[in-house]
Amino acid sequence: VLENQDLQDSIKPQKVEFHSLNFNTTLHWQPGWAREARDVLYFVQYKVYGQSTWQNKDECWGISSHVCDLTHETSDIQEPYYSRVRAALAGVYSNWSLSCRFTPWRETIIGPPMVTVVHSNKSITVKLQAPHSPYKRKRGSKIPMTNYYDLLYQVFIINNLLNEQHKVLVYEGKDKVIKIQDLRPGVSYCIVAKMYMPMLDRSSAYSSRQCTML
């Protein structure tokens, strides 16, 4: 029995955590310290906080991977969820390892917007597109993150003659197309943008840089 207890402890999953970007939500864990870790299989369950019964996640039942997609299972974004993982090796099962509580609306990370830049001789037109969630409208198009939050676009300009790190905020608001005027011809400018959520005072990462020479 003691050997089994040691094996149970050595395969028990560690650091069970939800990771979520734009409501694309996965559960991650690390293997225990067993030497035969590559032969270990994992079993994932989930539930809404307050429910008494755990649900099996069929696609993550007896898997060797250390990640499980729970996007579909956490689609009620205001609800708090838990998940747990156990491991098995040679017919011996570990105890369950529990995640922290996870509420998608509060904890998902918002990604940056897509940025397209068109220039004329003294101005730059910036087109912005909010990131999309994995959830779809009836017609099949993916629902943008702006449907779930009061989000603002923040647009920054980098004048490449000046310090590379010197980003100037030129626009904050909800317009998807903005025009930056009175720029200097012959100068290279780069545009980056972020999504900003005033309610939770959180920002996305910066978008990739779009550069143009006037």
N, C-alpha and C positions, 0 to 999 in steps of 0.2 A: 504493500500500500504506500509505503514511504517513497519508493521509486516512482510510482505513479504520481504522487504529490509533487515530487521534484520535476517530473516531466510536465505536469499541468502548469506549474509555476514558470517553467522555462519557455513554454510556447505561448503564454498568455500575451495577447496583443497590447502594445504600449501606445500612448499618445493618440488616442482616438479623437479626431478633430474634423469638424465640418469646414470645407473651403467653398466659397461661393463668389462667383463673378457674374453680375447681371442676372442673378437667379439661376445660373447654371451651377448646380450644387453637387459636390462630391464629398464622400466621407473618406478620410485618409487615416491610416494607422501604420505603426512600425511593428516589425516582427519582434517576438521575444528573443531571448538570448540563446535559444536552443541551437546546438551545432547543426542539427539536421533541418534548419529553418526552411530550406527550399522545398522540403516535402510536406510542409505544414499546409493544411487547408483552412479556410476562414469562412465564417457564417455570420451574416449581417441581419439584424432586426432593427426596426424603427417604430416609433409611436409618437402621437401628439401628446404633449404634456397634459397630464390629468387622466389620460386613458389608462385602463388597467391592463389591457392585453397588448403584447408586442406582436407586430406583423413581421413575417419573414419576407426578406427581399429575395425573390426567387432567383434573379439573375446573379446574385452574390451569395449563393448558398453552396458551399463547398468549392470555393475558388482559391487559386494560389496567389492572385494579385493582392496588392495592399491598398486598393482604391475601389470605391463602389459609387456608381452614379445614382444619386437620390433626387435628381431634379424633379422628376414626375411625382415622387412621394412627398415633396415639400412645396407643392404648388399653391397651397393656401398660405400666402406669404405673411399674413399677420399672426399665424399660429406658431407657438413655440414647439420645437421638436426635440426628441432625443434619439440617439441611435446607440447600438452596442454591437460588439464583435466578440466572437469566441473563436478559438483555434482548436484543431484536432490533428493528432499525429499518432499513427499506429493504434487507432481505436481509443486513444485517451483524449478527453476533452478538457480544455482549460475552463476556468471561470470566465464569465462575461466581463469585458472592459467597456465602461460606459463613457459616452461623449459628454461634453458640457451641453447645456441647453442652447438651442440654436433657433433664432427667430429670423427668417429670411429678410423681412422688410427692414429690420434694424441692422442686420449684419452682413448682407451681401455687399460686395465691393462694386461700385459703379465704374464701368470702364470709360475710357476717354471717347470723345466724339470722333467721327470721321471728318476730315477736313479736305476740301478741294479749293485750290487757289487759281484765280484767273486774273491776269494783270492787263492794264492798259498803260499809257505812258506815264501817268502820275498817280494812278490809284490801283488798289488791289481789291478784288471782290472775293470774299470768303464764303464758301458754302459749307454748312454744318449739318451733320446728321447724328442724332443721338444713337447710342448703342441700343441694340434690341435684346429683349428678353427671349427665352426659349419658348414662351407660350404664344399660341397662335389665335388669330381672329377666326371667325367662322369661315371666311373666304380663304384662309390659309396663310395670310401674311403674318409675320412675327410682330408682336406688340412692342412698340418702343418703350424704353425705360421712363420716358417722360409721361406715360400714362399712369405710372405708379407713384411718382414723386413730383414735387414742385421743383423742377431742375432749371438752372440757368446755364447758358453757355458763357464761358470766359475765354476771350480771345486775346492773345499776346503777340506782340510783334518784336522781332529781334533784328536790329540794324547791324548787319555784319561788319560795318566799319567800326562799330563801337564794341564794347566788351561783350564777348560771347554769352556770358551769363546774364546780361542785362535785358530782362524781358519787361516790356512795357504793356500794361493792361490797356487795350484800346476799346474793348467792348465787354459789357456784361448784360445779359438779357436773354430773351426767348426767341429772337429773330433767327431764322435759319440761313438768311443771306444778309451779309453786312458788307458795307463798302468803306474802305480806309482810303482817305483822300489826301491830297497835298503832300505826296511823298516825293523824294528826290530822284529824278531820272539818273540812270547809270549806277544806282546803288543796289546791292543785293539785300533783300529782306527775307526773313523766314517767319512763318506763322506757326504757332502752336496753340492748342485750345484744351480746355478742361471742362468737365461737367461740375457744377457746384450745387450743393444741396443746402439751402439756407436753414431748413428746419433742423437738420442734424449737424449743421456746420461742418460738412465733409466735402472733400473734393476728390475727383478722380485723378489718376495719373495724367500727365500731359499726353496729348496725341503725338503721333510722329510728326516731325518737322516737314513743312512744305515750303520750299524756298523758290524765290523768283527774282529775276534781275529786271529792273524797270528800264 
